[in-house]
Amino acid sequence: MTDYKIHKTLNRLGLTEFEYREIVKKLSREPNELELYLFSAMWSEHCGYKHSRKYLDSLPSKGACFRGENSGGIRVGRHIVFFKTESHNHPSAVEPYQGAATGIGGILRDILAMNARPAVLLNALKFGEIAGAGDISRRNKYLLNGVVEGISDYGNSTGVPTIGGEVDFNECYNSVPLVNVMAVGVCHKDKVKTSAAKKDAYIVLIGSATGRDGLFGAAFASKELEADSNNRISVQIGDPYTKKNLIEATLEILKSKNIYSCQDLGAAGLLSSTSEMAAKGNVAIDLYLDKVPLREKNMLPYEIMLSESQERMVFCTNSKGVNEIFQICRKYEINSALIGVTKPGNTYNLYYNDVLEASVPVYALTEPVLYDLNIKKPAKTKADSENLSLAGVQNNTLTPQEIKHYIFKMAASPRFASKKYVYRQYDNTVGVRTLKNPHRLGVSPLYLFEEDKVIGFSMDSNERVCKINPYIGAYNLVFESAANAVSSGFEPCGITNCLNFANPENPETAYQFVQTINGFKDALAALKIPVVSGNVSFYNEGIFPTPVIGMMSILKFKTPIYSMFAPGDNVFLIGKTDTHSDGNEGKTLNITDFNLETKLKKAIFHFKSHNIVSGAIDVSKGGVLGALLIMLFNSRGRGAFSLGDSLNIGFKGIFKPDFNALFFETPDRYLISTQSPEDIEKYLIKNNIAYKNLGIADTTGVLDLGFAKINASELTEIYENSLERKALC
């Protein structure tokens, strides 16, 4: 190609001239056009992690199993619990229904490829403001409803329950929503399959026929969205009913000892799956593209290789395994085809109608150029002093009536209000592992019958703190996720993460990313838990830095601690009681106190083991009052306690109308409820833990704050229904 043609092609494929020169060095020649397509996908940000891999390697891994595979996990007895997050932000911004649905499909395949049956799903969803009546609000409502419907239809149809996560709103997501999904699966430690191919074996593709949907999806996810571009060709189309058959067929296939390895077809489709299998197995591979089942005519070699058509898996097997795969796929009425072989060496060869169309070293494809980020600390802006409360006010000198107004405002806020409009669209009870209503705990529980244990999962983020200080934001986020587990009686044991940022080539974004990694690293080292898997999503322009954590924990007791209270319970605030240092008006953000958190965890676990705690919740979203309201709403006629219409918390005048004390979201605090206040106080005093007895629950139907009285039923109605009203109006 001439220099002009090369430059034009590189620009279209998202490769730089520097990267092209590096490709030429690795090949000792110029690549042909098909080979250039291969490198453009495998060296994209989405597949190659070229701006993040150096930094991700610093995160702790001790205790993680199979990190670096399709999914990592934590060993529990004789089993591995696999869990992983994935993002589908760009596709969901273009086609919210299919973008979200295929995000679910992709994360299920990551778990399935390890020979783990997908057990449950979670998600973390971020949208722009939906309260207004303008075009931006209408678009965000369209995105919200499309994403939720896509997750619901796909997850419900495959029979995998969605049990938890988070839904949040912030104007910074007006440009692009964040759709982060998480899947969990379980496999016996001796039956796990990796993706490493063996030499002198066969490559078999199963599942849906290959089409042009999802073409250039990896490159699409590795650049900023362009409003005037036709991006729909890059969005995959999901088929949950085929996925259900694919799940059952794959698990049956992997029972055979003749199957060496398995890989799902996700980003960059057949290319990434087979090249990574070859690299991990240190083998050469020959693929015969004319053997790939197609559903569209006249597909070119690069289209076959880069298609991201959904519901496909690939296996490395011996000759006996080939026939077993064919037989099982006939049973489940899905396609299967022998499309290649492995052999000694390290070349990746593509044939089409017996013509060698491409031949490159495997490691040239799977080891892209890795960049050092150009880092620059952002200048402080007005947003750095943003009030960290959901009620959204900076003036602390308010009258009791004004405080009452902000309580109703917070209860109606899409950020705080009940998300039942979303989660009631999900089936959270299908299968035998889940609790009927998982929303009364800080984590979503999963029964691990194989080990007679209960494990918990949660997804958390806090983009507002991460915008102000990404190190403290990330550090506190790890501890906030741990506090969710501790408040329910669970011991944190590992995380997966999904790191959502803008353009990493922007020095200020690079600073936010590196500081986030540093915050995670230090917090995880303090807690002595690993990162088992993860995902990075760059080029989400306009958003605040948004790291999302998916945490796994194990129940330490026979029953969990619910975020509820009963009539007659004393409600205590334990931990830090100074709530005025919070980042507002130039003050320094509080960073989590590890020593205090350790003391608080020991206290809660002590109270549970001695059966003197009725309920608990960590103080985070909405501050002390937010935590109290969540306990109130969870307690109304549900679950372990039957309280009738409503109940009352009297603060006995302890809280004055102090906005900071009520609303601010500083760490190192829990609310606990108890019928044994003397025993609680005795322990807290002995162990030098600060506390306040806030009041006693009853059934009067009035929320009594000492300086203001609120009808609990009226407040609950607003909390329960405001999100649905805003989403549908």
C-alpha positions, 0 to 999 in steps of 0.5 A: 500500500502507498503511504496515503492508503496506509494512513487512511486505513490506519485511521479507519481501523484505529491504529496509530502510525507508531503502532503500525511500525511496531507491527512491521517490526514484529512481522519483519515485513508489512502486513497485508490488509487482512492482517492489519484488520487482525491487529486493529482488533487485538491491539484495540483498548478493549482487547489489548488493555494497552493503556491499563495493563501495566497498572492493573498488574499492581493489584493484589492477587494472592488468594485468587484462583485462575486470575487471567482466565475468562473469569477468576474466582475464590476457592471455597472448600472443594469448589471455585466460585467464579465471578466477573464484571463486564461493561457494555457502555457504548453499545447501550448508548446506541441500542440500549435494549440489545446493548444491555442484553448482549452485555448479559450474554457476554458475561454469562459466557465468561463464567460458562467457559470455566465449566461453571454453571452461571448461578446469578447475575448482578448489575451496576447501572448509571444514567443521566438526570431523568427528572426534567421534561427536556430532550436530555431527560427524555433520552435518559428515560429511554436509555433507562427503560431500554437497558432494564428491559434488555437485562430483564428479557435476556436474564429471565429467558436464560433462567439465570436470576438477577439478585442485586446491584445498584442503579444510580443517576448523575448528570455526568452520565448524560452523554453515555450511560454505564452498563456494568454487569456481573455473573457468578458461577460455581465449579468443582476445583477438579473440573475447571477448564482453562482456555489453553489449547493443546498441540495436535488437536482440533478446533470446534465452533458451536452455537449460532451461525456467524453474521455481520452483527457486532462487526468492529465491536472491539474497536467501537468500544475503544474510541469516543462515541461519535454522534453522527456515525452509524454505530449500529453495525457494531452492536451485537444482537442477542438470542437468550433462547439459543443461549439457554441451549448453548449453556446446557450443551457446553456444560455437557460437552465439558464433562468429557475428558476428551475436551482440552479447553474452552473459550467464549466468543466475545470482543473480536469474536473468533479472532480473540478467542482462538488467538488467546487459546493458542497463546496460552497453550503455546501452540500454532493454529490453522483456521479454515474460514470456509468451514465457519457456519455463516448466516449471510452470503459473501462474507469476507475473511475479515468479517468472519474473523471480527464478527461478534455474533452472539451465542458462540463457544469454541473448543480444543479437543482430540478426535474423539471429542469432535464426534462427541461435540457434534452429537451433543449439538445435534441434541440441542439443535445448535450448529457445530463445525470443525474449523481448525487444528493446532500444531507445534509452533507459534504461528496463527494461520488463516485459510480461505478456500485453501488459500493462506490469507494471513500468517502472523506470530501468535504473540504478535497479536496477543501482546500489543504495545503497552503505554505509560500514561501521561499523568497530570493532576487536574486543577481544582474546580467548583465540583471539588467542593460539591456537597456530598449529600443526596439532599443537595444543599451546602448551607448548614444553618437550616430551620427544622421545617427546611430540614424536613423539606430536604428529607422528603426531597432525598426520599424522592431523589432517583439516587436514593429512592427505592429501585423496585421499579427496576428490580421487580422486572428481574426474576430473582427466584429462579433456580434453588440458590437464591433468597426470595427477597435479597434487598433487605441485606447489604449483600445479595446472598447465594446458597452454596449447597455444595459446601453448606455455606452462604456467600454474598455479592454486592456491586458498589461505586461512588463517582462523586467522591472519586471525582473530588479525590480518586485515591480516597474515592477508590480506597473508601469504595473498597471499605464501603463494599466491605462494610455492606458485607460486614453489616449483614454478617459476611466476611469479605474475601475478594473483588472483581472490578469494572473501571469506567473512565474517559479518554486515557490519553487525556493526562487528567483522566490518566491521573484519575485512573492511576490514583484509583488503582493506587487507592484500590491497591492500598485498601485491598492490601489492608483487608488482605483480599485479592482482585480475581478478575476485572474490566476496563472501559475507557473513552466514556467521555464526560463521565466522572471517574467511576470504578465499580466493585463487585465483592464476594463475601461469606456468611460467618453465622447460621443466619444473616443480619438484616437491615431492619429493626423491631418494635422496642429496639434501641437504635445505636450509631456506632463509630465516628460521630464527628460528621463535619469533615466531608470535602464540603467547602474546601475541607479534606475528605475523610479517608476510611480508618482501617483500625476503626473499621476492624474494631467495628467489624469485631463489634458487629460480629460479637453482637451477632454471635451473642444474639444481641443485635436485631439489625444493622446497616453501614452508613453510606448513601444519605448519611445517618438519616439515609441509613435510618430510613432504609432500615425503616422502609425495610421493616414495614411489614416484611420478612423477619418482623411484622410491624403493621403499618409503620413505626417510629424512631424518636431521637430524644432531642440528640439531633438538632436540625444539623444538616451535616450530622443528618445527611453527610456520607462520611465513612466508619459508621454503622447503625445497629438495632438491639433489644439488649442496649445495656449489653451493647453499651458495655461492649462499646465502652470497654472497647473504646468505640464511640456511640450514640443511642438515637432512640427506640422503635415503636409502631406509632406511624410517626418518624419523630426526629426530636425537632420534626415529626413526619408521617412514615406512611407518606414518606414511604409512599414517596420513597417506594414510587418516585422513581417509577413516576419519573421513569414513565412520565 
